[in-house]
Amino acid sequence: MSEMRCDLHCHLLPGVDDGAQDFSQTEAMLRAAARCGVTDIVATPHLTKPEQLKDLQKYRDLLAETQALADAHGIRMHRGFEVNYRMFSGLDFSFLGDACFDGSTYFLMEMPTRRLFPNWDVVLSKLALAGYTPIIAHPERYAYVQENPAMVEEFLSFGCLLQVDAEGLYGSLFSSERITATNLVRHGRVHFIASDAHGPEAYRLYERAMRKFAPLLTAPPKGGKKGGRTGYAPSAH
């Protein structure tokens, strides 16, 4: 049996954000993912405002159509979103039942780029108390992490997990993003590498990143409260 390889950050649902714009682009992304050994993909369209969830059935229908295409490539699709920090401004977490991966308690969380939002620590604390596990998306992009990489220790202290982009590991040689991503992985602070694919070309870097850096990833906890209602726990590989 082949090893599971889950890409948990991917924008391949067509026409919903800045990723794939039609099913032909979705199909091209699936082919590229399959070529580099991906067996599972979490579809994570941007979730920036609650109004998007009023049309949740649209996302479910697109996911079902994408799964029909993915079957030909031996890929299993999973439901998720890339949840923007603005969604937590009112400390109302009720929407997470629809935003977490496959109804689990894991979800992908996008932080602000320049500076942390007010009461960010209160939000992460309350999420932890409620049993949720945020996976912080591409921390290497955030200026406050680039300037002070120890900032990720704060995220980890609230039970968060960390995901870096393959592109972050292979950006300009001396860029802050590449230096930060590489150092975080080499110091054992990263749990996942993802494609963050908006097109098929992203999987060339994903394959290179997984080949070189996957052995350095820290395995996420599995089971127990953090496994959620379905027991789903994403795999580092």
C-alpha positions as CSV (number, residue, x, y, z in Angstrom):
1,M,0.0,0.0,0.0
2,S,1.4,3.4,-1.0
3,E,2.1,6.0,1.7
4,M,-0.5,8.7,2.3
5,R,0.6,12.1,1.2
6,C,-1.9,14.9,2.1
7,D,-1.7,18.4,0.6
8,L,-3.8,20.3,3.1
9,H,-3.7,23.8,1.5
10,C,-4.9,24.0,-2.1
11,H,-7.1,26.3,-4.1
12,L,-8.4,24.0,-6.7
13,L,-12.2,24.4,-6.4
14,P,-13.1,26.3,-9.6
15,G,-14.4,29.8,-9.7
16,V,-14.5,30.5,-5.9
17,D,-11.3,32.4,-5.2
18,D,-8.0,33.3,-6.9
19,G,-7.2,29.7,-7.6
20,A,-8.6,27.5,-10.4
21,Q,-11.1,29.4,-12.5
22,D,-12.7,26.4,-14.3
23,F,-12.7,22.6,-14.2
24,S,-10.0,22.4,-16.8
25,Q,-7.6,24.1,-14.5
26,T,-8.8,21.9,-11.6
27,E,-8.1,18.9,-13.7
28,A,-4.6,20.1,-14.5
29,M,-3.9,20.6,-10.8
30,L,-5.1,17.1,-10.0
31,R,-2.8,15.7,-12.7
32,A,0.2,17.6,-11.3
33,A,-0.6,16.6,-7.8
34,A,-0.9,12.9,-8.7
35,R,2.5,13.0,-10.5
36,C,4.2,14.0,-7.3
37,G,2.5,11.3,-5.2
38,V,-0.3,13.2,-3.6
39,T,-3.1,10.9,-2.4
40,D,-5.3,13.3,-0.5
41,I,-6.1,17.0,-1.0
42,V,-7.9,19.4,1.4
43,A,-9.7,22.0,-0.7
44,T,-9.2,25.3,1.1
45,P,-10.8,28.2,-0.6
46,H,-10.4,31.6,1.1
47,L,-13.0,32.2,3.8
48,T,-12.9,35.9,4.7
49,K,-16.6,36.8,5.6
50,P,-19.5,34.9,7.1
51,E,-21.7,35.5,4.1
52,Q,-19.7,33.0,2.1
53,L,-21.1,30.2,4.3
54,K,-24.7,31.0,3.4
55,D,-24.0,29.3,0.1
56,L,-22.2,26.3,1.6
57,Q,-24.0,23.9,-0.7
58,K,-22.2,25.5,-3.6
59,Y,-18.9,24.5,-2.1
60,R,-20.2,21.0,-1.4
61,D,-21.4,20.5,-5.0
62,L,-18.0,21.8,-6.4
63,L,-16.2,19.4,-4.0
64,A,-18.3,16.5,-5.2
65,E,-17.6,17.3,-8.9
66,T,-13.9,17.7,-8.1
67,Q,-13.9,14.3,-6.4
68,A,-15.4,12.8,-9.6
69,L,-12.3,14.1,-11.5
70,A,-9.9,13.2,-8.7
71,D,-11.1,9.6,-8.7
72,A,-9.3,9.1,-12.0
73,H,-6.0,10.1,-10.4
74,G,-6.5,8.1,-7.2
75,I,-6.9,11.2,-5.1
76,R,-9.3,11.6,-2.2
77,M,-10.7,15.1,-1.7
78,H,-11.5,16.6,1.8
79,R,-13.5,19.6,2.8
80,G,-11.9,22.7,4.4
81,F,-11.3,26.4,4.1
82,E,-8.4,28.8,4.6
83,V,-10.0,30.8,7.4
84,N,-8.9,34.4,7.6
85,Y,-8.3,35.9,11.0
86,R,-11.1,38.5,10.5
87,M,-13.6,35.7,10.9
88,F,-12.8,35.7,14.7
89,S,-13.4,39.4,15.4
90,G,-16.6,38.6,17.4
91,L,-15.2,35.5,19.2
92,D,-18.0,33.5,17.7
93,F,-16.7,30.1,16.6
94,S,-20.0,28.6,15.6
95,F,-19.1,28.7,11.9
96,L,-16.1,26.4,12.4
97,G,-18.4,23.4,12.2
98,D,-18.6,24.1,8.5
99,A,-15.0,25.4,8.1
100,C,-12.9,22.6,9.8
101,F,-11.4,19.7,7.8
102,D,-14.1,17.1,7.2
103,G,-16.1,18.1,10.3
104,S,-13.0,17.6,12.5
105,T,-11.6,20.2,14.9
106,Y,-8.6,21.1,12.6
107,F,-8.7,24.1,10.4
108,L,-6.4,26.2,8.4
109,M,-5.9,29.8,9.7
110,E,-4.5,32.7,7.8
111,M,-2.9,35.4,10.0
112,P,-2.4,39.1,9.0
113,T,0.8,39.7,7.0
114,R,2.2,42.9,8.7
115,R,1.2,42.8,12.4
116,L,-0.9,40.6,14.6
117,F,-4.5,41.5,15.2
118,P,-5.7,42.8,18.6
119,N,-6.5,40.1,21.1
120,W,-5.0,37.4,18.9
121,D,-3.8,35.5,22.1
122,V,-7.4,35.6,23.5
123,V,-8.7,34.1,20.2
124,L,-6.1,31.3,20.2
125,S,-6.7,30.6,23.9
126,K,-10.5,30.4,23.5
127,L,-10.0,28.2,20.4
128,A,-7.9,25.8,22.4
129,L,-10.4,25.7,25.3
130,A,-13.1,24.9,22.8
131,G,-11.1,22.0,21.5
132,Y,-10.1,23.4,18.1
133,T,-6.6,23.1,16.5
134,P,-5.7,25.9,14.2
135,I,-3.1,25.1,11.6
136,I,-1.3,28.4,11.0
137,A,-0.8,28.9,7.3
138,H,2.5,30.0,5.8
139,P,4.0,31.7,8.9
140,E,7.1,32.4,6.9
141,R,5.2,35.2,5.1
142,Y,4.4,37.1,8.2
143,A,6.7,40.1,9.0
144,Y,6.5,39.6,12.7
145,V,7.7,36.0,12.4
146,Q,10.5,37.0,9.9
147,E,11.6,39.6,12.4
148,N,11.2,37.4,15.5
149,P,11.0,33.6,14.6
150,A,10.5,32.8,18.3
151,M,7.0,34.2,17.8
152,V,5.9,30.8,16.6
153,E,6.5,29.5,20.1
154,E,3.6,31.6,21.1
155,F,1.4,29.9,18.5
156,L,2.6,26.5,19.5
157,S,1.9,27.2,23.2
158,F,-1.8,27.5,22.3
159,G,-1.8,24.1,20.6
160,C,-1.5,25.4,17.1
161,L,0.3,23.5,14.3
162,L,2.4,25.2,11.6
163,Q,2.2,24.8,7.8
164,V,4.8,26.3,5.4
165,D,4.4,26.6,1.7
166,A,6.6,24.8,-0.7
167,E,7.1,28.1,-2.5
168,G,8.3,29.6,0.7
169,L,11.1,27.0,0.9
170,Y,12.2,27.8,-2.7
171,G,11.8,31.5,-3.1
172,S,14.6,34.0,-3.8
173,L,17.8,32.6,-2.2
174,F,18.3,35.3,0.4
175,S,14.7,36.4,0.9
176,S,13.3,36.7,4.4
177,E,10.5,34.3,3.5
178,R,12.9,31.5,2.4
179,I,15.2,32.0,5.3
180,T,12.4,31.9,7.8
181,A,10.7,28.9,6.2
182,T,13.9,26.9,6.1
183,N,14.9,27.8,9.7
184,L,11.5,26.9,11.0
185,V,11.6,23.5,9.3
186,R,15.2,22.8,10.3
187,H,14.4,23.6,14.0
188,G,11.5,21.2,14.1
189,R,8.7,23.7,14.4
190,V,6.8,22.8,11.3
191,H,4.2,20.0,11.0
192,F,3.2,20.3,7.3
193,I,4.5,21.4,4.0
194,A,1.7,22.3,1.5
195,S,1.4,23.4,-2.0
196,D,-0.9,26.4,-1.5
197,A,-1.5,25.7,-5.1
198,H,-3.4,28.2,-7.2
199,G,-2.3,26.4,-10.4
200,P,-0.6,23.2,-11.5
201,E,2.9,24.8,-11.6
202,A,2.9,24.9,-7.7
203,Y,3.4,21.1,-7.6
204,R,6.9,21.2,-9.1
205,L,8.1,23.1,-6.0
206,Y,5.9,20.9,-3.7
207,E,7.6,17.7,-5.0
208,R,11.1,19.2,-4.4
209,A,10.1,20.5,-1.0
210,M,8.7,17.2,0.1
211,R,11.7,15.2,-1.1
212,K,14.2,17.4,0.8
213,F,12.3,18.6,3.9
214,A,9.6,16.0,4.7
215,P,12.0,14.0,6.9
216,L,12.4,17.1,9.1
217,L,8.7,17.7,9.8
218,T,7.4,17.2,13.3
219,A,4.5,14.8,13.5
220,P,1.2,16.3,14.6
221,P,-0.6,14.8,17.6
222,K,-3.3,12.3,16.8
223,G,-6.4,11.0,18.5
224,G,-8.0,12.2,21.7
225,K,-9.7,15.5,21.9
226,K,-7.8,17.0,19.0
227,G,-9.0,14.3,16.7
228,G,-12.4,15.9,16.7
229,R,-15.8,14.3,16.1
230,T,-14.5,12.1,13.2
231,G,-11.1,11.3,14.6
232,Y,-9.6,12.9,11.6
233,A,-6.0,14.0,12.1
234,P,-4.0,15.3,9.1
235,S,-0.8,13.6,8.2
236,A,2.6,15.4,8.0
237,H,3.5,13.4,4.9
